[in-house]
Amino acid sequence: MTLYRCDQCGNKTRFDVFDTVRRRRFEHADLGGDVEVEDEEILERTIDRVVCRWCESSDAVIEVHPEG
């Protein structure tokens, strides 16, 4: 999981993450027509944009790499 911080307002907890995902998943449909995802594998994920929920900035949002 990626952590973010907004350098404009200091937010560290609330962000809208816009991403593009390519995935493979196994869907199981029962005879009643209900579908359940039983297995899913993310093949590729690209983060398109991250927007701060507090100040709505996207230019000031940076990735935080926790040490340890």
C-alpha positions in Angstrom: 0.0 0.0 0.0 1.3 3.4 -0.9 1.1 6.3 1.6 0.7 9.9 0.5 1.2 13.4 2.0 0.0 16.8 0.7 2.7 19.4 1.0 0.2 22.1 0.5 -2.1 21.5 3.6 -0.3 18.7 5.5 -3.0 16.0 4.9 -1.7 12.4 5.4 -4.9 10.4 5.5 -7.5 11.4 2.9 -6.9 11.1 -0.9 -8.7 10.2 -4.0 -6.6 7.9 -6.1 -7.4 7.6 -9.8 -5.9 4.5 -11.3 -6.0 2.2 -14.3 -6.0 -1.5 -13.5 -5.6 -4.6 -15.7 -6.7 -7.7 -13.9 -7.6 -11.4 -14.2 -10.4 -12.7 -12.1 -12.4 -15.9 -11.6 -16.1 -15.2 -11.4 -18.5 -17.9 -10.2 -22.1 -17.6 -11.2 -24.6 -19.7 -9.4 -27.8 -21.1 -11.0 -29.8 -18.1 -9.6 -27.6 -15.7 -11.5 -25.6 -14.3 -8.6 -22.0 -13.7 -9.4 -19.2 -13.9 -6.9 -15.5 -13.1 -7.5 -13.5 -16.0 -6.1 -10.0 -15.2 -7.2 -8.4 -12.0 -8.6 -4.9 -11.1 -9.7 -3.8 -7.6 -10.5 -1.7 -7.8 -13.6 -0.9 -4.1 -14.0 -1.8 -1.0 -12.1 -1.0 2.6 -13.1 -1.7 5.5 -10.7 -3.1 8.3 -13.0 -3.6 11.0 -10.4 -3.8 11.5 -6.6 -5.9 14.4 -5.2 -6.0 15.6 -1.7 -9.4 15.5 -0.1 -8.8 18.4 2.1 -7.5 21.1 -0.3 -8.2 19.4 -3.6 -4.6 19.8 -4.8 -3.0 17.2 -7.0 0.3 19.0 -7.6 1.4 19.0 -4.0 0.7 15.3 -3.2 3.8 13.2 -2.8 4.5 9.5 -2.1 5.8 8.9 1.4 8.2 6.0 1.9 8.1 4.9 5.5 11.6 4.0 6.9 12.2 0.7 8.5 
